[in-house]
Amino acid sequence: MKEIDGDRIFIEDSGLFVEALGGFPGVYSAYVSKTIGFNGVLRLMKGEENRKAYFKSIVCLKLKGEIKIFSGEVEGRIAEKARGRGGFGYDPIFIPKGSEKTFAEAPEIKNIVSHRKSAIEDMRDFLEYNLE
């Protein structure tokens, strides 16, 4: 592994974790999205009653030699079929908890409950109180 020089580094990654699939695609979400796509995930879920899933975002910040990790999560479930035209990635098949619409059908909901937003807001709060 190559050492990254610099006193300020910011990295973010996220994934979709599906309970019935043992957390798959998880850390492989980008690869799975590019290969089998959300339709492939729907095929894997065919006939599955347990549709629980969540998106998780991890933000890693290196600042002044210290590494801080922030995370955000949004719970929900996998739809029976793709719905909506908004968003990207798995948005057409992910229904956040408390909603009947997918992220693709209601991007305004995603903007409110976003896993990335939550992680970034935690990092922002940390920076507000810890920067000189």
N, CA, C and O atoms as CSV, one atom per row, in Angstrom:
chain,resi,resn,atom,element,x,y,z
A,1,MET,N,N,0.844,-1.178,0.000
A,1,MET,CA,C,0.000,0.000,0.000
A,1,MET,C,C,0.887,1.238,0.000
A,1,MET,O,O,1.846,1.322,0.767
A,2,LYS,N,N,0.571,2.176,-0.845
A,2,LYS,CA,C,1.345,3.396,-0.964
A,2,LYS,C,C,0.948,4.374,0.137
A,2,LYS,O,O,-0.238,4.587,0.392
A,3,GLU,N,N,1.934,4.958,0.776
A,3,GLU,CA,C,1.691,5.985,1.791
A,3,GLU,C,C,1.280,7.273,1.082
A,3,GLU,O,O,1.900,7.677,0.099
A,4,ILE,N,N,0.255,7.895,1.578
A,4,ILE,CA,C,-0.206,9.151,1.008
A,4,ILE,C,C,0.342,10.281,1.852
A,4,ILE,O,O,0.080,10.358,3.052
A,5,ASP,N,N,1.103,11.155,1.222
A,5,ASP,CA,C,1.656,12.300,1.924
A,5,ASP,C,C,0.648,13.434,1.940
A,5,ASP,O,O,-0.256,13.503,1.107
A,6,GLY,N,N,0.824,14.308,2.893
A,6,GLY,CA,C,-0.049,15.473,2.982
A,6,GLY,C,C,-0.686,15.542,4.345
A,6,GLY,O,O,-0.926,14.523,4.992
A,7,ASP,N,N,-0.957,16.767,4.774
A,7,ASP,CA,C,-1.540,16.920,6.103
A,7,ASP,C,C,-3.056,16.994,6.062
A,7,ASP,O,O,-3.709,17.011,7.105
A,8,ARG,N,N,-3.628,17.038,4.837
A,8,ARG,CA,C,-5.085,17.071,4.708
A,8,ARG,C,C,-5.520,16.119,3.600
A,8,ARG,O,O,-5.199,16.323,2.429
A,9,ILE,N,N,-6.248,15.085,3.982
A,9,ILE,CA,C,-6.756,14.114,3.011
A,9,ILE,C,C,-8.192,13.784,3.391
A,9,ILE,O,O,-8.515,13.626,4.568
A,10,PHE,N,N,-9.046,13.681,2.382
A,10,PHE,CA,C,-10.465,13.386,2.575
A,10,PHE,C,C,-10.836,12.254,1.619
A,10,PHE,O,O,-10.576,12.354,0.420
A,11,ILE,N,N,-11.437,11.182,2.130
A,11,ILE,CA,C,-11.854,10.045,1.305
A,11,ILE,C,C,-13.267,9.649,1.733
A,11,ILE,O,O,-13.585,9.636,2.922
A,12,GLU,N,N,-14.109,9.327,0.749
A,12,GLU,CA,C,-15.466,8.872,1.047
A,12,GLU,C,C,-15.773,7.653,0.194
A,12,GLU,O,O,-15.392,7.584,-0.975
A,13,ASP,N,N,-16.466,6.694,0.793
A,13,ASP,CA,C,-16.963,5.552,0.033
A,13,ASP,C,C,-18.290,5.130,0.646
A,13,ASP,O,O,-18.511,5.298,1.846
A,14,SER,N,N,-19.150,4.595,-0.163
A,14,SER,CA,C,-20.436,4.125,0.330
A,14,SER,C,C,-20.852,2.856,-0.362
A,14,SER,O,O,-20.300,2.476,-1.395
A,15,GLY,N,N,-21.838,2.203,0.226
A,15,GLY,CA,C,-22.333,0.969,-0.355
A,15,GLY,C,C,-23.751,0.668,0.078
A,15,GLY,O,O,-24.269,1.229,1.044
A,16,LEU,N,N,-24.355,-0.226,-0.662
A,16,LEU,CA,C,-25.677,-0.743,-0.350
A,16,LEU,C,C,-25.508,-2.126,0.257
A,16,LEU,O,O,-24.851,-2.990,-0.323
A,17,PHE,N,N,-26.098,-2.330,1.415
A,17,PHE,CA,C,-25.983,-3.594,2.132
A,17,PHE,C,C,-27.376,-4.211,2.251
A,17,PHE,O,O,-28.269,-3.628,2.866
A,18,VAL,N,N,-27.556,-5.395,1.658
A,18,VAL,CA,C,-28.859,-6.065,1.624
A,18,VAL,C,C,-28.810,-7.255,2.580
A,18,VAL,O,O,-27.995,-8.163,2.416
A,19,GLU,N,N,-29.685,-7.239,3.572
A,19,GLU,CA,C,-29.680,-8.262,4.624
A,19,GLU,C,C,-29.824,-9.676,4.080
A,19,GLU,O,O,-29.061,-10.564,4.461
A,20,ALA,N,N,-30.789,-9.899,3.196
A,20,ALA,CA,C,-31.049,-11.249,2.674
A,20,ALA,C,C,-29.889,-11.783,1.834
A,20,ALA,O,O,-29.778,-12.990,1.618
A,21,LEU,N,N,-29.033,-10.890,1.367
A,21,LEU,CA,C,-27.875,-11.296,0.562
A,21,LEU,C,C,-26.590,-11.277,1.389
A,21,LEU,O,O,-25.490,-11.228,0.837
A,22,GLY,N,N,-26.734,-11.315,2.707
A,22,GLY,CA,C,-25.565,-11.344,3.582
A,22,GLY,C,C,-24.737,-10.062,3.522
A,22,GLY,O,O,-23.526,-10.092,3.741
A,23,GLY,N,N,-25.388,-8.936,3.225
A,23,GLY,CA,C,-24.685,-7.662,3.144
A,23,GLY,C,C,-24.220,-7.301,1.741
A,23,GLY,O,O,-23.729,-6.195,1.513
A,24,PHE,N,N,-24.373,-8.226,0.803
A,24,PHE,CA,C,-24.001,-7.979,-0.594
A,24,PHE,C,C,-24.946,-6.935,-1.176
A,24,PHE,O,O,-26.122,-6.944,-0.813
A,25,PRO,N,N,-24.518,-6.056,-2.037
A,25,PRO,CA,C,-23.182,-5.915,-2.597
A,25,PRO,C,C,-22.174,-5.219,-1.695
A,25,PRO,O,O,-20.973,-5.352,-1.930
A,26,GLY,N,N,-22.607,-4.479,-0.670
A,26,GLY,CA,C,-21.699,-3.905,0.309
A,26,GLY,C,C,-20.542,-3.147,-0.311
A,26,GLY,O,O,-20.738,-2.221,-1.097
A,27,VAL,N,N,-19.312,-3.558,0.058
A,27,VAL,CA,C,-18.119,-2.861,-0.437
A,27,VAL,C,C,-17.920,-3.036,-1.937
A,27,VAL,O,O,-17.087,-2.356,-2.536
A,28,TYR,N,N,-18.671,-3.933,-2.541
A,28,TYR,CA,C,-18.583,-4.156,-3.992
A,28,TYR,C,C,-19.696,-3.425,-4.758
A,28,TYR,O,O,-19.928,-3.712,-5.933
A,29,SER,N,N,-20.371,-2.499,-4.110
A,29,SER,CA,C,-21.529,-1.833,-4.713
A,29,SER,C,C,-21.228,-1.179,-6.049
A,29,SER,O,O,-22.008,-1.328,-6.990
A,30,ALA,N,N,-20.127,-0.464,-6.160
A,30,ALA,CA,C,-19.797,0.206,-7.432
A,30,ALA,C,C,-19.566,-0.824,-8.530
A,30,ALA,O,O,-20.056,-0.664,-9.648
A,31,TYR,N,N,-18.820,-1.882,-8.213
A,31,TYR,CA,C,-18.544,-2.925,-9.199
A,31,TYR,C,C,-19.839,-3.625,-9.629
A,31,TYR,O,O,-20.065,-3.852,-10.818
A,32,VAL,N,N,-20.673,-3.959,-8.663
A,32,VAL,CA,C,-21.935,-4.641,-8.962
A,32,VAL,C,C,-22.836,-3.734,-9.792
A,32,VAL,O,O,-23.504,-4.199,-10.716
A,33,SER,N,N,-22.858,-2.444,-9.469
A,33,SER,CA,C,-23.653,-1.494,-10.239
A,33,SER,C,C,-23.202,-1.458,-11.699
A,33,SER,O,O,-24.031,-1.370,-12.605
A,34,LYS,N,N,-21.903,-1.525,-11.924
A,34,LYS,CA,C,-21.362,-1.475,-13.289
A,34,LYS,C,C,-21.543,-2.792,-14.040
A,34,LYS,O,O,-21.601,-2.797,-15.270
A,35,THR,N,N,-21.633,-3.897,-13.323
A,35,THR,CA,C,-21.694,-5.206,-13.993
A,35,THR,C,C,-23.128,-5.719,-14.134
A,35,THR,O,O,-23.628,-5.843,-15.252
A,36,ILE,N,N,-23.796,-6.018,-13.020
A,36,ILE,CA,C,-25.157,-6.558,-13.122
A,36,ILE,C,C,-26.222,-5.495,-12.875
A,36,ILE,O,O,-27.394,-5.709,-13.182
A,37,GLY,N,N,-25.820,-4.348,-12.319
A,37,GLY,CA,C,-26.750,-3.252,-12.091
A,37,GLY,C,C,-27.826,-3.573,-11.071
A,37,GLY,O,O,-27.852,-4.656,-10.487
A,38,PHE,N,N,-28.713,-2.607,-10.870
A,38,PHE,CA,C,-29.780,-2.830,-9.892
A,38,PHE,C,C,-30.738,-3.918,-10.355
A,38,PHE,O,O,-31.377,-4.568,-9.528
A,39,ASN,N,N,-30.849,-4.130,-11.683
A,39,ASN,CA,C,-31.702,-5.223,-12.161
A,39,ASN,C,C,-31.146,-6.580,-11.753
A,39,ASN,O,O,-31.908,-7.503,-11.467
A,40,GLY,N,N,-29.837,-6.705,-11.724
A,40,GLY,CA,C,-29.215,-7.939,-11.252
A,40,GLY,C,C,-29.494,-8.173,-9.776
A,40,GLY,O,O,-29.734,-9.305,-9.357
A,41,VAL,N,N,-29.462,-7.111,-8.990
A,41,VAL,CA,C,-29.796,-7.228,-7.568
A,41,VAL,C,C,-31.259,-7.636,-7.418
A,41,VAL,O,O,-31.589,-8.468,-6.572
A,42,LEU,N,N,-32.127,-7.060,-8.227
A,42,LEU,CA,C,-33.541,-7.466,-8.176
A,42,LEU,C,C,-33.707,-8.944,-8.517
A,42,LEU,O,O,-34.517,-9.636,-7.901
A,43,ARG,N,N,-32.943,-9.430,-9.496
A,43,ARG,CA,C,-33.006,-10.870,-9.836
A,43,ARG,C,C,-32.552,-11.718,-8.649
A,43,ARG,O,O,-33.158,-12.749,-8.357
A,44,LEU,N,N,-31.503,-11.296,-7.970
A,44,LEU,CA,C,-31.016,-12.033,-6.799
A,44,LEU,C,C,-32.050,-12.040,-5.669
A,44,LEU,O,O,-32.089,-12.969,-4.862
A,45,MET,N,N,-32.875,-11.012,-5.617
A,45,MET,CA,C,-33.873,-10.869,-4.555
A,45,MET,C,C,-35.219,-11.498,-4.912
A,45,MET,O,O,-36.138,-11.496,-4.092
A,46,LYS,N,N,-35.344,-12.032,-6.118
A,46,LYS,CA,C,-36.623,-12.593,-6.567
A,46,LYS,C,C,-37.129,-13.638,-5.564
A,46,LYS,O,O,-36.423,-14.583,-5.214
A,47,GLY,N,N,-38.364,-13.438,-5.118
A,47,GLY,CA,C,-38.998,-14.368,-4.186
A,47,GLY,C,C,-38.580,-14.178,-2.736
A,47,GLY,O,O,-39.100,-14.860,-1.852
A,48,GLU,N,N,-37.662,-13.277,-2.479
A,48,GLU,CA,C,-37.174,-13.048,-1.110
A,48,GLU,C,C,-38.158,-12.163,-0.343
A,48,GLU,O,O,-38.538,-11.091,-0.814
A,49,GLU,N,N,-38.563,-12.621,0.838
A,49,GLU,CA,C,-39.477,-11.831,1.661
A,49,GLU,C,C,-38.755,-10.761,2.461
A,49,GLU,O,O,-39.270,-9.657,2.634
A,50,ASN,N,N,-37.566,-11.083,2.948
A,50,ASN,CA,C,-36.782,-10.115,3.720
A,50,ASN,C,C,-36.124,-9.136,2.748
A,50,ASN,O,O,-35.176,-9.499,2.051
A,51,ARG,N,N,-36.612,-7.920,2.699
A,51,ARG,CA,C,-36.124,-6.915,1.748
A,51,ARG,C,C,-35.307,-5.824,2.448
A,51,ARG,O,O,-34.961,-4.817,1.830
A,52,LYS,N,N,-34.997,-6.022,3.740
A,52,LYS,CA,C,-34.262,-4.995,4.491
A,52,LYS,C,C,-32.902,-4.711,3.858
A,52,LYS,O,O,-32.189,-5.611,3.414
A,53,ALA,N,N,-32.578,-3.418,3.837
A,53,ALA,CA,C,-31.299,-2.988,3.282
A,53,ALA,C,C,-30.938,-1.634,3.886
A,53,ALA,O,O,-31.780,-0.961,4.480
A,54,TYR,N,N,-29.694,-1.252,3.729
A,54,TYR,CA,C,-29.296,0.093,4.140
A,54,TYR,C,C,-28.129,0.565,3.290
A,54,TYR,O,O,-27.325,-0.227,2.799
A,55,PHE,N,N,-28.062,1.871,3.135
A,55,PHE,CA,C,-26.908,2.518,2.530
A,55,PHE,C,C,-26.023,2.992,3.668
A,55,PHE,O,O,-26.514,3.473,4.689
A,56,LYS,N,N,-24.718,2.854,3.490
A,56,LYS,CA,C,-23.769,3.339,4.494
A,56,LYS,C,C,-22.656,4.097,3.797
A,56,LYS,O,O,-22.146,3.667,2.762
A,57,SER,N,N,-22.289,5.219,4.370
A,57,SER,CA,C,-21.203,6.044,3.864
A,57,SER,C,C,-20.154,6.189,4.964
A,57,SER,O,O,-20.482,6.428,6.126
A,58,ILE,N,N,-18.902,6.043,4.581
A,58,ILE,CA,C,-17.788,6.254,5.498
A,58,ILE,C,C,-16.925,7.371,4.933
A,58,ILE,O,O,-16.535,7.346,3.765
A,59,VAL,N,N,-16.636,8.338,5.770
A,59,VAL,CA,C,-15.751,9.440,5.404
A,59,VAL,C,C,-14.531,9.344,6.295
A,59,VAL,O,O,-14.643,9.244,7.517
A,60,CYS,N,N,-13.371,9.375,5.673
A,60,CYS,CA,C,-12.109,9.348,6.406
A,60,CYS,C,C,-11.405,10.679,6.160
A,60,CYS,O,O,-11.248,11.111,5.018
A,61,LEU,N,N,-10.993,11.306,7.225
A,61,LEU,CA,C,-10.329,12.603,7.149
A,61,LEU,C,C,-8.979,12.507,7.852
A,61,LEU,O,O,-8.897,12.102,9.012
A,62,LYS,N,N,-7.935,12.881,7.143
A,62,LYS,CA,C,-6.619,13.005,7.774
A,62,LYS,C,C,-6.335,14.486,7.872
A,62,LYS,O,O,-6.315,15.202,6.870
A,63,LEU,N,N,-6.115,14.935,9.097
A,63,LEU,CA,C,-5.907,16.358,9.345
A,63,LEU,C,C,-4.869,16.507,10.444
A,63,LEU,O,O,-5.049,16.011,11.556
A,64,LYS,N,N,-3.792,17.188,10.124
A,64,LYS,CA,C,-2.712,17.419,11.093
A,64,LYS,C,C,-2.208,16.109,11.692
A,64,LYS,O,O,-1.956,16.028,12.894
A,65,GLY,N,N,-2.064,15.095,10.863
A,65,GLY,CA,C,-1.519,13.816,11.299
A,65,GLY,C,C,-2.509,12.898,11.989
A,65,GLY,O,O,-2.178,11.746,12.272
A,66,GLU,N,N,-3.708,13.373,12.267
A,66,GLU,CA,C,-4.730,12.548,12.913
A,66,GLU,C,C,-5.729,12.046,11.885
A,66,GLU,O,O,-6.060,12.754,10.934
A,67,ILE,N,N,-6.207,10.826,12.077
A,67,ILE,CA,C,-7.218,10.252,11.198
A,67,ILE,C,C,-8.526,10.163,11.967
A,67,ILE,O,O,-8.587,9.613,13.066
A,68,LYS,N,N,-9.568,10.715,11.362
A,68,LYS,CA,C,-10.909,10.673,11.948
A,68,LYS,C,C,-11.842,9.996,10.954
A,68,LYS,O,O,-11.720,10.195,9.745
A,69,ILE,N,N,-12.773,9.197,11.465
A,69,ILE,CA,C,-13.721,8.477,10.621
A,69,ILE,C,C,-15.135,8.866,11.032
A,69,ILE,O,O,-15.475,8.892,12.215
A,70,PHE,N,N,-15.949,9.168,10.023
A,70,PHE,CA,C,-17.337,9.551,10.223
A,70,PHE,C,C,-18.205,8.634,9.373
A,70,PHE,O,O,-17.798,8.220,8.288
A,71,SER,N,N,-19.395,8.318,9.863
A,71,SER,CA,C,-20.255,7.435,9.074
A,71,SER,C,C,-21.690,7.939,9.088
A,71,SER,O,O,-22.125,8.644,9.999
A,72,GLY,N,N,-22.396,7.554,8.055
A,72,GLY,CA,C,-23.811,7.868,7.940
A,72,GLY,C,C,-24.529,6.663,7.369
A,72,GLY,O,O,-23.965,5.913,6.572
A,73,GLU,N,N,-25.763,6.481,7.774
A,73,GLU,CA,C,-26.523,5.316,7.342
A,73,GLU,C,C,-27.980,5.701,7.126
A,73,GLU,O,O,-28.522,6.556,7.827
A,74,VAL,N,N,-28.597,5.067,6.157
A,74,VAL,CA,C,-30.038,5.229,5.960
A,74,VAL,C,C,-30.631,3.839,5.743
A,74,VAL,O,O,-30.242,3.120,4.823
A,75,GLU,N,N,-31.575,3.476,6.603
A,75,GLU,CA,C,-32.225,2.170,6.532
A,75,GLU,C,C,-33.375,2.210,5.553
A,75,GLU,O,O,-33.943,3.266,5.272
A,76,GLY,N,N,-33.704,1.046,5.044
A,76,GLY,CA,C,-34.830,0.948,4.128
A,76,GLY,C,C,-35.030,-0.475,3.665
A,76,GLY,O,O,-34.746,-1.434,4.383
A,77,ARG,N,N,-35.526,-0.589,2.449
A,77,ARG,CA,C,-35.782,-1.917,1.892
A,77,ARG,C,C,-35.641,-1.860,0.373
A,77,ARG,O,O,-35.647,-0.791,-0.237
A,78,ILE,N,N,-35.515,-3.049,-0.213
A,78,ILE,CA,C,-35.401,-3.179,-1.663
A,78,ILE,C,C,-36.803,-3.340,-2.247
A,78,ILE,O,O,-37.575,-4.189,-1.803
A,79,ALA,N,N,-37.119,-2.528,-3.234
A,79,ALA,CA,C,-38.420,-2.593,-3.909
A,79,ALA,C,C,-38.533,-3.898,-4.694
A,79,ALA,O,O,-37.530,-4.552,-4.981
A,80,GLU,N,N,-39.750,-4.261,-5.031
A,80,GLU,CA,C,-39.995,-5.453,-5.855
A,80,GLU,C,C,-39.574,-5.229,-7.298
A,80,GLU,O,O,-39.183,-6.171,-7.987
A,81,LYS,N,N,-39.654,-3.967,-7.763
A,81,LYS,CA,C,-39.239,-3.618,-9.118
A,81,LYS,C,C,-38.722,-2.185,-9.107
A,81,LYS,O,O,-39.030,-1.406,-8.204
A,82,ALA,N,N,-37.938,-1.855,-10.114
A,82,ALA,CA,C,-37.381,-0.504,-10.227
A,82,ALA,C,C,-38.500,0.504,-10.468
A,82,ALA,O,O,-39.434,0.254,-11.230
A,83,ARG,N,N,-38.378,1.660,-9.794
A,83,ARG,CA,C,-39.370,2.720,-9.941
A,83,ARG,C,C,-38.690,4.083,-9.898
A,83,ARG,O,O,-37.798,4.317,-9.082
A,84,GLY,N,N,-39.116,4.971,-10.774
A,84,GLY,CA,C,-38.631,6.343,-10.769
A,84,GLY,C,C,-37.513,6.587,-11.759
A,84,GLY,O,O,-36.889,5.653,-12.261
A,85,ARG,N,N,-37.270,7.860,-12.032
A,85,ARG,CA,C,-36.264,8.249,-13.017
A,85,ARG,C,C,-35.150,9.105,-12.416
A,85,ARG,O,O,-34.150,9.364,-13.086
A,86,GLY,N,N,-35.301,9.539,-11.188
A,86,GLY,CA,C,-34.293,10.397,-10.562
A,86,GLY,C,C,-33.153,9.597,-9.969
A,86,GLY,O,O,-33.168,8.366,-9.960
A,87,GLY,N,N,-32.158,10.330,-9.471
A,87,GLY,CA,C,-31.046,9.695,-8.775
A,87,GLY,C,C,-30.123,8.923,-9.681
A,87,GLY,O,O,-30.100,9.138,-10.893
A,88,PHE,N,N,-29.358,8.018,-9.089
A,88,PHE,CA,C,-28.412,7.185,-9.829
A,88,PHE,C,C,-28.162,5.907,-9.047
A,88,PHE,O,O,-28.676,5.735,-7.941
A,89,GLY,N,N,-27.376,5.018,-9.622
A,89,GLY,CA,C,-27.018,3.784,-8.932
A,89,GLY,C,C,-28.228,2.948,-8.554
A,89,GLY,O,O,-29.014,2.549,-9.414
A,90,TYR,N,N,-28.370,2.688,-7.270
A,90,TYR,CA,C,-29.434,1.828,-6.764
A,90,TYR,C,C,-30.703,2.589,-6.376
A,90,TYR,O,O,-31.637,1.995,-5.837
A,91,ASP,N,N,-30.746,3.883,-6.641
A,91,ASP,CA,C,-31.892,4.702,-6.240
A,91,ASP,C,C,-33.241,4.166,-6.739
A,91,ASP,O,O,-34.225,4.283,-6.010
A,92,PRO,N,N,-33.339,3.588,-7.935
A,92,PRO,CA,C,-34.643,3.087,-8.389
A,92,PRO,C,C,-35.173,1.875,-7.611
A,92,PRO,O,O,-36.346,1.528,-7.743
A,93,ILE,N,N,-34.322,1.228,-6.803
A,93,ILE,CA,C,-34.800,0.041,-6.074
A,93,ILE,C,C,-34.746,0.213,-4.554
A,93,ILE,O,O,-35.129,-0.701,-3.824
A,94,PHE,N,N,-34.281,1.357,-4.065
A,94,PHE,CA,C,-34.154,1.547,-2.612
A,94,PHE,C,C,-35.263,2.439,-2.085
A,94,PHE,O,O,-35.429,3.575,-2.530
A,95,ILE,N,N,-36.027,1.907,-1.123
A,95,ILE,CA,C,-37.106,2.644,-0.468
A,95,ILE,C,C,-36.657,2.923,0.969
A,95,ILE,O,O,-36.504,1.994,1.761
A,96,PRO,N,N,-36.444,4.200,1.308
A,96,PRO,CA,C,-36.010,4.510,2.668
A,96,PRO,C,C,-37.110,4.262,3.694
A,96,PRO,O,O,-38.297,4.379,3.389
A,97,LYS,N,N,-36.705,3.921,4.902
A,97,LYS,CA,C,-37.639,3.670,5.999
A,97,LYS,C,C,-38.572,4.867,6.162
A,97,LYS,O,O,-38.134,6.017,6.158
A,98,GLY,N,N,-39.872,4.575,6.307
A,98,GLY,CA,C,-40.862,5.617,6.486
A,98,GLY,C,C,-41.440,6.159,5.191
A,98,GLY,O,O,-42.273,7.065,5.212
A,99,SER,N,N,-41.004,5.610,4.063
A,99,SER,CA,C,-41.495,6.067,2.766
A,99,SER,C,C,-42.041,4.892,1.966
A,99,SER,O,O,-41.715,3.738,2.242
A,100,GLU,N,N,-42.853,5.186,0.998
A,100,GLU,CA,C,-43.313,4.172,0.049
A,100,GLU,C,C,-42.700,4.409,-1.330
A,100,GLU,O,O,-42.935,3.639,-2.261
A,101,LYS,N,N,-41.914,5.476,-1.455
A,101,LYS,CA,C,-41.290,5.824,-2.726
A,101,LYS,C,C,-39.802,5.504,-2.697
A,101,LYS,O,O,-39.149,5.600,-1.658
A,102,THR,N,N,-39.283,5.123,-3.854
A,102,THR,CA,C,-37.840,4.905,-3.973
A,102,THR,C,C,-37.138,6.256,-4.010
A,102,THR,O,O,-37.766,7.291,-4.233
A,103,PHE,N,N,-35.826,6.230,-3.788
A,103,PHE,CA,C,-35.038,7.456,-3.916
A,103,PHE,C,C,-35.186,8.050,-5.314
A,103,PHE,O,O,-35.194,9.272,-5.466
A,104,ALA,N,N,-35.303,7.203,-6.335
A,104,ALA,CA,C,-35.443,7.689,-7.712
A,104,ALA,C,C,-36.789,8.377,-7.937
A,104,ALA,O,O,-36.897,9.279,-8.768
A,105,GLU,N,N,-37.809,7.955,-7.201
A,105,GLU,CA,C,-39.122,8.589,-7.315
A,105,GLU,C,C,-39.193,9.888,-6.517
A,105,GLU,O,O,-39.955,10.793,-6.856
A,106,ALA,N,N,-38.405,9.971,-5.470
A,106,ALA,CA,C,-38.467,11.130,-4.573
A,106,ALA,C,C,-37.064,11.569,-4.161
A,106,ALA,O,O,-36.673,11.376,-3.010
A,107,PRO,N,N,-36.296,12.161,-5.091
A,107,PRO,CA,C,-34.941,12.590,-4.750
A,107,PRO,C,C,-34.899,13.599,-3.606
A,107,PRO,O,O,-33.881,13.724,-2.926
A,108,GLU,N,N,-36.000,14.317,-3.391
A,108,GLU,CA,C,-36.032,15.274,-2.278
A,108,GLU,C,C,-35.916,14.552,-0.935
A,108,GLU,O,O,-35.362,15.101,0.017
A,109,ILE,N,N,-36.434,13.327,-0.854
A,109,ILE,CA,C,-36.298,12.533,0.376
A,109,ILE,C,C,-34.837,12.144,0.566
A,109,ILE,O,O,-34.302,12.230,1.671
A,110,LYS,N,N,-34.197,11.717,-0.517
A,110,LYS,CA,C,-32.785,11.330,-0.431
A,110,LYS,C,C,-31.944,12.502,0.067
A,110,LYS,O,O,-31.029,12.316,0.870
A,111,ASN,N,N,-32.252,13.698,-0.403
A,111,ASN,CA,C,-31.490,14.866,0.022
A,111,ASN,C,C,-31.623,15.138,1.514
A,111,ASN,O,O,-30.734,15.740,2.117
A,112,ILE,N,N,-32.722,14.702,2.110
A,112,ILE,CA,C,-32.946,14.916,3.538
A,112,ILE,C,C,-32.282,13.825,4.381
A,112,ILE,O,O,-31.658,14.126,5.399
A,113,VAL,N,N,-32.411,12.553,3.963
A,113,VAL,CA,C,-31.957,11.427,4.806
A,113,VAL,C,C,-30.640,10.806,4.332
A,113,VAL,O,O,-30.218,9.785,4.875
A,114,SER,N,N,-29.998,11.385,3.356
A,114,SER,CA,C,-28.807,10.829,2.729
A,114,SER,C,C,-27.738,10.353,3.719
A,114,SER,O,O,-27.385,11.059,4.664
A,115,HIS,N,N,-27.240,9.153,3.479
A,115,HIS,CA,C,-26.141,8.592,4.263
A,115,HIS,C,C,-24.876,9.432,4.096
A,115,HIS,O,O,-24.144,9.646,5.062
A,116,ARG,N,N,-24.616,9.906,2.885
A,116,ARG,CA,C,-23.453,10.773,2.642
A,116,ARG,C,C,-23.605,12.091,3.382
A,116,ARG,O,O,-22.669,12.574,4.020
A,117,LYS,N,N,-24.787,12.661,3.289
A,117,LYS,CA,C,-25.047,13.932,3.969
A,117,LYS,C,C,-24.786,13.797,5.467
A,117,LYS,O,O,-24.154,14.664,6.071
A,118,SER,N,N,-25.266,12.729,6.056
A,118,SER,CA,C,-25.088,12.506,7.485
A,118,SER,C,C,-23.602,12.419,7.864
A,118,SER,O,O,-23.165,13.039,8.833
A,119,ALA,N,N,-22.841,11.650,7.093
A,119,ALA,CA,C,-21.411,11.506,7.377
A,119,ALA,C,C,-20.684,12.839,7.200
A,119,ALA,O,O,-19.847,13.205,8.026
A,120,ILE,N,N,-21.001,13.561,6.129
A,120,ILE,CA,C,-20.357,14.853,5.863
A,120,ILE,C,C,-20.741,15.878,6.931
A,120,ILE,O,O,-19.903,16.676,7.351
A,121,GLU,N,N,-21.994,15.863,7.370
A,121,GLU,CA,C,-22.403,16.783,8.433
A,121,GLU,C,C,-21.657,16.499,9.729
A,121,GLU,O,O,-21.279,17.429,10.441
A,122,ASP,N,N,-21.438,15.211,10.044
A,122,ASP,CA,C,-20.657,14.871,11.235
A,122,ASP,C,C,-19.226,15.389,11.097
A,122,ASP,O,O,-18.657,15.902,12.061
A,123,MET,N,N,-18.646,15.258,9.910
A,123,MET,CA,C,-17.297,15.764,9.680
A,123,MET,C,C,-17.285,17.291,9.797
A,123,MET,O,O,-16.389,17.862,10.419
A,124,ARG,N,N,-18.268,17.940,9.208
A,124,ARG,CA,C,-18.361,19.399,9.290
A,124,ARG,C,C,-18.437,19.852,10.748
A,124,ARG,O,O,-17.748,20.794,11.140
A,125,ASP,N,N,-19.270,19.187,11.552
A,125,ASP,CA,C,-19.385,19.541,12.966
A,125,ASP,C,C,-18.049,19.372,13.677
A,125,ASP,O,O,-17.655,20.225,14.473
A,126,PHE,N,N,-17.358,18.286,13.397
A,126,PHE,CA,C,-16.039,18.067,13.980
A,126,PHE,C,C,-15.091,19.200,13.609
A,126,PHE,O,O,-14.393,19.740,14.468
A,127,LEU,N,N,-15.068,19.556,12.330
A,127,LEU,CA,C,-14.157,20.604,11.863
A,127,LEU,C,C,-14.492,21.960,12.466
A,127,LEU,O,O,-13.590,22.725,12.807
A,128,GLU,N,N,-15.767,22.263,12.602
A,128,GLU,CA,C,-16.162,23.546,13.190
A,128,GLU,C,C,-15.626,23.710,14.606
A,128,GLU,O,O,-15.272,24.816,15.016
A,129,TYR,N,N,-15.567,22.626,15.344
A,129,TYR,CA,C,-15.142,22.701,16.742
A,129,TYR,C,C,-13.661,22.382,16.945
A,129,TYR,O,O,-13.143,22.546,18.049
A,130,ASN,N,N,-12.978,21.932,15.903
A,130,ASN,CA,C,-11.589,21.500,16.094
A,130,ASN,C,C,-10.566,22.205,15.221
A,130,ASN,O,O,-9.373,21.923,15.331
A,131,LEU,N,N,-10.990,23.099,14.371
A,131,LEU,CA,C,-10.029,23.852,13.565
A,131,LEU,C,C,-9.634,25.123,14.311
A,131,LEU,O,O,-10.449,25.771,14.968
A,132,GLU,N,N,-8.382,25.443,14.185
A,132,GLU,CA,C,-7.884,26.661,14.861
A,132,GLU,C,C,-8.153,27.862,14.016
A,132,GLU,O,O,-7.812,28.979,14.405
